[in-house]
């Protein structure tokens, strides 16, 4: 995972020694519709200038929002890796036997007919088939519905962005636009009360698909079929199968940041570094939860041993709660209603989609 925050870099000039940019202060706030959090950061630049920048994410009143996209580019076979909560890194999980997935009925103009919805359904079936012998977890594909989007509303949406690769404006805050190398983005809301019995419980998860910078296609195992105009062609089923792993609580199988900050897998071992990619065993690069994909790739449609071990380890058949109902919508924009003094606080975690490894060429923008 790569965190989309203000980068803390080191700059070098001929006139002075390098100085690391520093965050001097942060002030976080809700959007006026109470659906997103933004932070104003006061930063000292490497040349001594003081700037204030606005970034998506932060923490207000016990609720946090973090965006974790992935960027283009391309680990011995490791144990599976789970997404951790914002505050303490507690592994995320659903408390029920199934997760309902509801596409936005607008779909995409890049795929003829209802082909995109067929691909989304197949992506849910890819997971159900792979883990059916050892896990109780089921992904339940729902009839596409108008208007569903990224929001804490109890609906796990799949939305195509075609006009702009941006999450729409919320309340009085402007839209949040994403790096064009990010092919999709999964946003997860979860309980983040330290020490609570349900800490880490997932409450809502939504997927956004980048149909602006990429041409979404179907049928890439034979010939990719798309009506998109971008030369960067991507197999939709391949990407969505990866995203659904995030929806269920899995993280990536390699780490692009500083080694000391790497999370651990289920065995307690540090997650291996993503770079150089050439040092990573092919077995790990083949996993569905490997964070990069090649043009027209379709191998992520099939969950591999690590991916299956992750879902079956978190949701083993012997522990089935026998509760297959949609998640409850929130009673207000802050806490899950009706819980009294032990109210559940939420964290909004945008878990990055698989990113395309693009051809090395200059693109006109």
N, C-alpha and C positions, 0 to 999 in steps of 0.2 A: 504494500500500500504506500502511496505517496500522498502526504498531507498537503492540501492546497491552502496554505496559510502564507502570510508574508514571509518571504525567504530571509533568513538571517545569513548574510553572505560575508565574504571577505573581499575587499576591493584593494587594488594596488595601484599607486600612482608614482610618478617619478619624483614628486616633490616631497612626499612624506611617507612614513611607514604605514603599512596596512593597518586598518582598524576595523574591527567587526561591527556591523550595524547592530544597534541595541534597541530593544523595545523598552521605552521609558515608563509607559503607563498604558493601561487598557480600560475602556469603559464599554460594557456590553448593554444591549437593550433589545426589547422585543419590537418587531414590526407592529404597527397599530392594529393589525388583525390578529395578532398573537399567534402567528403560524411559523415565523422564522426569527432567528436571533442574529443581530449584527454587532460588530465590535469596532469602536474607534480606537486605533492604536497610534500613540505618539512615538515616533521612531527617530533615533539619532543616526543619520546616514554616515557612511565612512568618511565623508569630507567635512563632517561636523554640522551639517544642516539638520534642522529639526522639521520633520514633516508629520502630518496626521493623515492616516489612510483608513479607509473603511473596508472591512472584510466581512464576508459571510461567516457566521459562527460565533461562538462565545458561550458564556454561562450567565444566566440571570435567575435569581430566586430558586436555585437548586435545579434548574433545567439547563441543559447544555446542548449545543448544536455544533457538530464537526463535519466538515466535508473532506472525503478521502477519495480523490479521483486517481486515475492511472494514466500514464503517458506512453506514447509510442516507443518502441524499442523491443528489443527482444532481449533442482537443488539436490550424495547418495539418497535413495528414496527415503523421505522423511516421514514422521508422523503427521497426522492431519493438524491443521491450524484453525483455531476458532477466533472469530471477531470478539474483541474485548470491549467492555463498557468504557465510557470516557473517563470516569473518575478513578476507578481502581483496576480496570482491565479485567473485570469479572466476565467470564465467557457468556455469550448471549445464547438464548434458547427460547423456543415457543413452549407454552404450557399446555398445548393441546395436540391432538392426534393428526391434525391436518391444517393446511394453510390455503386460504382461498385467494386466487389470482384473478383480478378483473382488468382486462384491457380497456383502454379508452376506445370507444367505437369509431372514432375518427380514423384510426389506423394510420396507414401511410400511403401516399400516392406512388411510392417507388415500387410497389409490388402489385401485380394485377389481381383483380378480383378480391377474394378474401384470403389470399395466400399468406398474408402476414399473420392472420389469426390462426390458420392451420399450423404455421411454424411455431407460434407461441404455445399452442396446445401440445405439439410434439415435444417441445422443450420440457414441459411439465411431465410428460410421459417418460422422457429419457431418465429423469431422476426416479420416478416411481418404479420403473422396471429395474433399474440398477440396484436399488436398495430394498426392494420388496421382500427379499428372503430374510433380512436381518433387522429391518427397521419398521416401526409403526407409522412413521411420518409419511403423509400423502400430500401432494400438491393438487389442489382442486381447481381446475380451470372453469371460470365463470363466463357466462354470456357477456360479450362486450357491452359497455355501458357509457352513455354520453356524459361528458363532463368530469369523469374521475381524473384526478391529477395528484401531484405530490402534496400531501397534506396529512396531518394526523387526524384521520376521520374513520378509522376502522376498515378501510378498503385498501387492499394491496394492489395498487394500480400499475399498469404498464402504459407508458405514454410515448408517442413518437414526436420529436421536435423537428419540424420541417422549415419553418420560417427563420427561426433563430435558435442557435444552440444555447439556450438560456432557460433557467427556471423563471417563470413569469413574476412580475412585481407582486409584492405582498403588502397590503395596507399602504402606508405612505413610503415604503422603501422601493427603490427601483429594482428592475430585474437583475438576476445573477447570471452572468454569462460565463461559460466554461471554456477551457482550453480546447482548441479544435482538434487536438490529438486524442481527446477522450471520446471513446465511442459510445459509452453508456455510463449511467450513474445510478447506484442503488442507495436509497435513503431509508435508514432504519430508525425507528423510534423505540426506545426501550427504557425500562425502569432503572434508575440510577441512584437509589437511596442506599448509602453505605450500610451494610449489615442487615438490610431487610431480607426477609425470607425469600422474596421474589426478585432480588437484585439481579439485573441482567435479563429479565424477561422481555422478549420482543413483543411490542404492541401493534406495530404497523410497519410495513416496508413497501416502498414504491420504486419503480424502475423507469428511468428516462433513457430514450434511445436517440442517438445523434444521427438524424437523417438530413443534416445540413452539410456536414463535411464528408460524409460517407454515403455510398449507394448501398442500401440494404437489399439483400438478394436471398433467394431460396434456390434449392437444388444444386448447391455447389459441389456435391459429391459427383455430379456428372457435368453440368454446365450451369454456372451461376445465371439466374434469370432476374433481371432488375430493370425498372424503368427509370432509375436514377441516372443523373448525368455526371456525377463524380467518378473519376477514374479509380478512386479508392473503394473497391468493392468488398463487401463484408457479408458473410453468411449469417443471417439473422438468427437462425436456430442455434448456431454455434455460440453467439454472443449471449443470447438470453439464457441458455443452459448454464453458462458461467454465472450470470446475474442471479439466477434462482438459488445458486449455492450461497450467495451472500444473503439472500432473503431468509434462508434457513439458519444462518449464523456462522457460515464458514468464511474464513479469511484467505488471503493468498498464500501460496506455497513458497514464496521467497520474499526477501526484504530489501528495498532499495536504499534505505537510509543508513545512518551510522550503525556499525555492528553492535555497539553497546546498547542501542535502543531497540534492537530486534526483539520481537515477542518470542515466546516459546511454543513449541508444539505440544501435543498431548503427552509426549514422553518427557517433557521438561527440557528438551534440547532447544538451543537457539535456532530460529529460522535462518536458513542460509541466505547469503547475499545474492541479489539478482544479477549483479554485474561483477565480473564479465560474464555475459551469457554463455560464452564458450566453455566456461568452467562448470556449468550446471549439467548434470546427467540428463540424458534424453528422457529417461523415465519420469523425471519431475517436470520437464518441459511439456510432456504429454498430458499432464493432469488437467482436468477441467478448470481447477482453481489456479492454474498458472496465469499470471496477470497480463501476458502479452499474446497477441495472435498475429499470424501471417495473413497476407491478402488471400481471400477466398478459402481460408482455412475452415474445416468442418470437424476436426478431431475432438474438439471440446464438447461436441454433442454427447459423447459417451463418457460418463464418469469412470475414472480409473480407481485403482485400489485405494489410494489415499483419500480420494473424494468419498468413496463408499464407506471407508472406515470412519470418516468424520461424521457422516449422517447416522450411521449405525451405532457409533459410540455415544452420540448425544441423545439419540432417540431409539434405544434398543427395544425390540418387541416385548421383552419381559417387563418393561416399565411403561407400557401403554396406558395413558390416563383415560382412554376411552371417551374422549371429548372432541367431537368433530363438529364444531360450530364456528361461524365467522367471529372475528374479534369484535368486542364491544366498541362502539364509537365513544370518544371522550365526552364527558358531560359538560366540560368547559375547556378553555384553551390552555389550561395549565396542568392541573393534577387529574388523575383518573378519579372520577367522582365516587363519593360514597364510601371512602376508605377510612374516614375519621382521622385520629391523631397520627396514624401510621400511613398517611397519604403517600401514594407512589409518585415520585418525581420522574420526569422523562428526560432522556437524552436523545437528541436527533443526530444520528450518525449516518453520513452519506458514504456508503461503501462503494468504492470505485468499481466501475465496470472494467471488463477486459479491454485493453487498449491495443490499437492496431500498430503493428510494426510496418511503417510506411516505406515505400521505395525511396531511395535517396535521389530526389530530383527537386528542382525549383518549382514551386506552385504559384500561380498568379492568384492573388487574393484582392 
